Amino acid sequence: MNPIDQLGTVVRRRGPLDRTLAALARGRLTVGFVGGSITSAQKGARWPAPLVGWLADAFPNARIVVENIAIGATGSDLAALRVQSGIIARGCDLVFVEYAANDYGEPTARRTRTREGLLRQLLGDGTRDVVITYTYVPEMQADMFAGVVPSTIAEFEALAERYRLNSVWMALHALREVERGLMTWEEWLPDAIHPENRGSLSYAQSVTAFLAEALAPAAGSAATPPATALPQPSVPGAWEKIRLLPLSMPETTGPWTEQRWETCHGIDRVLLCTAPGAGLRFSFSGRGLVLAFDFGRSAGEIRYRVDGGEWRVSQRDCPAWANDLGWLRPLLVDEDLAPGSHRFELETLPGATAACRGTRTALGLIGVIE
């Protein structure tokens, strides 16, 4: 038996898309996308584009509204900070989640906390359908060619089962097209990771095949079902309750400015400092803290501490593809603090490596985990 056949079906149906059907019946469907560069709208040639085109063609009497907050080189941790403002507050009825690829290198315990927190935020008020999609990175190849589901996907599938969410393994559909001679590997993944036009169409077609069946007139009701209680989280510490602190809150020492920010997709304003030795501090109430920066080769590092403890120095890698600016990158300060009030302090440092040698600190998001 071909090992690829042992990987099972591309689509796993676990429930109806009643909220999507109800939105289409009302004449307005808002579709959300969260994920990495494979899903980002910035290139204009990723799989959401043909998927949205299919929806507009299949449902000409409905206005299709798109909210795509996917950002390259980011994972479900950053999405957990941004999903309230970017997806939930904008009234999305149908949301696609894509993080099997970008979460690949994270430890299981960490990515389960962030993924489950993200899903619980999306499902909490019961007003939207959520579909999980799986893309590809080269590290998955050995498992897939041996007929083994990569752990990053298997763990997502466990959450999909727990919350009865539909899932689509887009990369498996594409790989089977390659095996059948319908598409070359280079057409699928020109740079080994990112599908362009042909590969993105393959990804989208696997999802539209699912939607065509799930949204057929006999598939469900046009009435929005009542919200149901979520099961208990599968792990303690899921990032379900997160709030963003205003950038006006921190006290600063040194030449900090608050500015509108155009260089980094995903943040509107930053606290900016280009001088080493500047300070920033604030109090917060919660059990964890995450900061998100505009990072790149011109960025500096920081040292930080909580509640007057030992200073810790950030040591962020800066890969060859990174530009001077433009990469929204989270830094987890802590997620296991005792619940309650805490004091955070930060001091700016010059970059410590040849690849990352700047002095720029551009803080865009302050996320408190409750």
C-alpha positions in Angstrom: 0.0 0.0 0.0 1.2 3.5 -0.9 2.3 5.1 2.4 0.5 8.4 1.4 -2.8 6.4 1.2 -2.3 5.5 4.9 -2.7 9.2 5.8 -6.4 9.0 5.4 -8.8 11.5 4.1 -8.2 15.1 3.1 -11.4 16.4 4.7 -12.5 15.4 8.2 -16.2 16.5 8.7 -17.3 16.7 12.3 -20.2 19.1 12.2 -22.4 21.4 10.0 -21.6 24.9 9.0 -24.9 26.3 10.4 -23.6 29.8 11.2 -22.1 30.1 7.7 -25.4 29.0 6.1 -27.3 31.5 8.3 -25.0 34.3 7.2 -25.4 33.4 3.5 -29.2 33.3 4.0 -29.0 36.9 5.4 -27.0 37.9 2.3 -23.7 38.8 4.0 -20.9 36.3 4.9 -17.7 37.5 6.7 -14.8 35.1 6.2 -11.7 35.3 8.4 -8.3 33.9 7.9 -5.6 33.5 10.5 -2.2 31.9 9.8 1.3 32.5 8.5 2.7 33.6 5.1 1.1 30.7 3.3 -2.3 32.2 4.2 -1.3 35.9 4.2 -3.1 38.2 1.7 0.0 40.4 1.3 1.3 38.4 -1.7 -2.1 38.2 -3.4 -1.4 34.7 -4.7 -2.1 32.5 -1.7 -4.9 30.0 -1.3 -7.5 32.4 0.3 -7.7 34.4 -3.0 -9.2 31.5 -5.1 -11.3 30.3 -2.2 -12.9 33.8 -1.8 -13.4 33.9 -5.6 -15.2 30.6 -5.4 -17.5 31.8 -2.6 -18.4 35.0 -4.5 -19.2 32.9 -7.6 -21.1 30.2 -5.8 -23.2 32.7 -3.8 -23.8 35.7 -6.0 -26.7 37.0 -3.9 -24.5 37.3 -0.8 -21.9 40.0 -0.1 -18.6 38.2 0.8 -16.5 40.2 3.3 -12.9 39.1 4.0 -10.9 39.7 7.1 -7.4 38.2 6.6 -5.0 38.8 9.6 -2.4 36.2 8.6 1.2 37.3 9.0 4.3 35.6 7.7 6.7 33.9 10.2 4.2 34.1 13.0 2.5 31.3 15.0 -0.6 30.7 17.0 0.9 32.6 20.0 0.7 35.9 18.2 -2.7 35.0 16.8 -4.1 34.5 20.3 -3.1 38.2 21.0 -4.7 39.5 17.8 -7.8 37.4 17.2 -10.2 39.5 19.3 -9.6 42.7 17.5 -8.9 41.3 14.0 -11.5 38.5 13.7 -14.0 38.4 16.6 -14.7 42.1 16.8 -15.2 42.3 13.0 -18.1 39.7 13.1 -16.6 36.9 11.2 -19.0 34.0 10.5 -16.5 31.5 9.1 -12.9 31.4 10.1 -10.0 29.3 8.7 -7.1 28.6 11.1 -3.7 27.6 9.6 -0.8 27.1 12.0 0.4 23.5 11.6 3.4 24.8 9.5 4.5 27.8 11.6 4.0 26.0 15.0 6.1 23.1 13.8 9.2 23.9 15.8 7.4 24.8 19.1 7.2 22.2 21.9 4.0 20.3 22.2 3.0 21.8 25.6 3.6 25.4 24.3 1.8 25.1 21.0 -1.2 23.3 22.6 -1.7 26.1 25.1 -1.6 28.8 22.3 -3.6 26.8 19.8 -6.3 25.8 22.2 -6.5 29.3 23.6 -6.9 30.7 20.1 -9.7 28.1 19.3 -11.5 28.8 22.5 -11.5 32.5 21.9 -13.0 31.9 18.4 -15.6 29.5 19.7 -16.4 31.2 23.0 -19.5 33.1 22.0 -20.8 30.5 19.6 -21.4 32.9 16.7 -18.9 31.5 14.1 -17.8 28.3 12.3 -14.1 27.4 12.6 -12.3 25.2 10.1 -8.7 24.1 10.7 -6.4 23.8 7.6 -3.0 22.1 7.3 -0.3 23.2 5.0 3.3 21.9 4.5 6.9 22.5 5.6 9.8 20.3 4.4 10.2 18.9 7.9 6.9 17.0 7.4 8.1 15.1 4.4 9.8 12.1 6.1 6.7 11.4 8.2 4.2 11.8 5.3 6.2 9.6 2.9 6.3 7.0 5.7 2.5 7.2 6.1 2.8 8.9 9.5 0.7 12.0 10.3 3.2 14.7 11.5 2.9 15.5 15.2 2.0 19.2 14.6 -1.0 18.0 12.6 -1.9 15.1 14.8 -2.1 17.4 17.8 -4.3 19.8 15.9 -6.5 16.9 15.0 -6.9 16.0 18.7 -8.2 19.5 19.3 -10.5 19.3 16.3 -12.0 16.1 17.7 -12.4 17.7 21.1 -14.2 20.7 19.8 -15.9 19.0 16.9 -14.3 21.2 14.2 -14.0 20.4 10.6 -10.5 20.1 9.2 -8.9 20.1 5.7 -5.4 18.7 5.0 -4.7 20.9 2.0 -1.1 19.7 1.7 -2.2 16.1 1.5 -4.6 17.0 -1.4 -1.7 18.8 -3.2 0.7 15.9 -2.6 -1.8 13.4 -4.1 -2.1 15.7 -7.1 1.6 15.5 -7.5 1.6 11.8 -7.2 -1.1 11.6 -9.9 0.9 13.7 -12.3 -1.6 16.6 -12.2 0.9 19.1 -10.8 4.7 19.1 -10.5 6.4 19.5 -7.1 7.9 22.8 -8.4 4.4 24.0 -9.4 3.2 23.2 -5.9 6.1 24.6 -3.9 8.5 26.8 -5.9 10.6 27.6 -2.9 9.8 24.4 -1.0 7.3 26.0 1.4 5.1 28.6 -0.3 2.6 27.7 -3.0 2.1 30.3 -5.6 -0.7 30.3 -8.2 -0.9 26.6 -9.1 -0.2 25.3 -5.6 -2.5 27.8 -4.0 -5.3 26.8 -6.4 -4.8 23.2 -5.3 -5.0 24.1 -1.6 -8.1 26.2 -2.3 -9.8 23.4 -4.3 -9.5 21.0 -1.4 -11.4 23.5 0.8 -14.0 24.4 -1.8 -14.8 20.8 -2.4 -15.5 20.6 1.3 -17.6 23.8 1.3 -19.6 22.7 -1.8 -20.8 19.8 0.2 -21.2 21.4 3.6 -23.0 24.4 2.2 -25.4 22.6 -0.2 -29.1 23.4 0.5 -29.6 20.0 2.2 -26.5 20.3 4.4 -28.0 22.2 7.3 -30.4 24.9 8.5 -30.3 28.6 7.7 -31.2 29.3 11.4 -28.2 30.2 13.6 -28.0 27.5 16.3 -27.7 28.6 20.0 -24.3 28.7 21.5 -23.3 25.6 23.4 -20.9 25.3 26.4 -17.3 24.5 25.5 -15.6 21.4 27.0 -12.9 21.9 29.6 -9.5 22.8 28.1 -7.4 19.7 27.3 -4.4 21.3 29.1 -4.0 23.9 31.9 -2.9 27.3 31.0 -4.6 27.7 27.6 -4.3 31.3 26.2 -8.0 31.8 26.2 -8.3 35.0 28.2 -5.9 37.7 26.9 -6.2 41.4 27.0 -4.1 44.1 25.3 -2.8 47.0 27.4 -2.8 50.4 25.9 0.6 51.7 24.8 -0.1 54.8 26.9 0.2 52.8 30.1 3.9 52.2 30.5 6.1 54.8 32.2 9.3 55.5 30.3 12.8 56.9 30.8 14.9 58.0 27.9 13.9 59.1 24.4 10.7 57.0 23.7 8.0 58.2 21.4 4.6 56.9 20.5 4.0 56.8 16.8 1.6 55.6 14.1 3.4 52.7 12.4 3.3 51.8 8.7 6.3 49.4 8.4 4.9 46.3 10.1 1.7 44.5 9.1 -0.3 43.8 12.2 0.3 46.8 14.4 -1.0 50.4 14.1 1.1 52.2 16.7 4.4 51.5 18.5 6.4 52.8 21.4 9.7 53.5 19.7 13.2 54.0 21.2 16.5 53.9 19.3 18.8 54.6 22.3 20.4 51.9 24.4 19.8 52.1 28.1 16.3 53.5 28.0 13.7 52.1 30.4 10.1 51.1 30.4 7.9 49.8 33.2 4.3 49.1 34.0 2.1 47.0 36.4 -0.4 44.4 35.2 -2.7 41.8 36.7 -2.6 38.3 35.3 -0.6 35.1 35.1 1.4 35.9 31.9 2.8 38.6 29.7 3.6 38.6 26.0 5.2 41.6 24.1 5.2 41.9 20.3 7.9 44.0 18.5 8.6 45.1 15.0 11.8 43.0 14.7 14.5 42.8 12.1 18.2 43.5 11.5 18.0 47.0 12.8 16.4 45.9 16.1 18.2 45.8 19.4 17.7 43.4 22.3 16.2 44.1 25.7 16.7 43.0 29.2 13.7 42.6 31.4 12.4 41.4 34.8 9.2 40.8 36.6 8.6 41.8 40.3 12.2 42.8 40.8 13.6 39.4 40.0 16.8 38.6 38.0 17.2 40.4 34.7 16.8 38.2 31.6 18.3 39.2 28.2 16.4 38.5 25.0 18.5 36.5 22.4 16.3 36.5 19.3 17.6 34.8 16.2 17.6 36.9 13.0 17.5 34.7 9.9 19.0 35.6 6.6 15.7 36.4 5.1 14.8 39.1 7.7 14.7 42.7 6.6 15.7 45.7 8.7 12.1 46.0 9.9 8.7 44.5 9.3 8.6 41.2 11.2 6.0 41.3 14.0 7.6 39.0 16.5 6.3 38.0 20.0 8.4 37.6 23.1 6.9 35.5 25.8 8.0 37.0 29.1 6.2 34.4 31.3 3.0 32.4 31.2 3.2 30.7 34.7 3.2 33.6 37.1 1.0 33.5 40.2 -2.3 35.1 39.3 -2.5 38.6 40.6 -0.6 41.9 40.3 2.9 42.1 38.9 5.5 44.7 37.9 7.4 44.6 34.6 10.6 46.4 33.8 12.5 46.6 30.5 15.8 48.2 29.4 16.9 48.6 25.8 20.2 47.1 24.7 22.1 47.2 21.4 21.9 44.1 19.1 24.4 41.4 20.1 25.0 39.6 16.9 26.4 40.3 13.4 23.0 39.6 11.9 21.1 41.7 14.4 23.2 44.7 15.3 20.8 47.6 15.7 19.5 49.6 18.6 15.8 50.0 17.6 13.1 48.9 20.0 9.6 49.2 18.5 7.0 47.7 20.9 3.6 47.3 19.2 1.5 45.0 21.5 1.4 44.3 25.2 -0.6 41.2 25.9 -1.6 40.0 29.4 -2.6 36.4 29.8 -5.3 36.0 32.5 
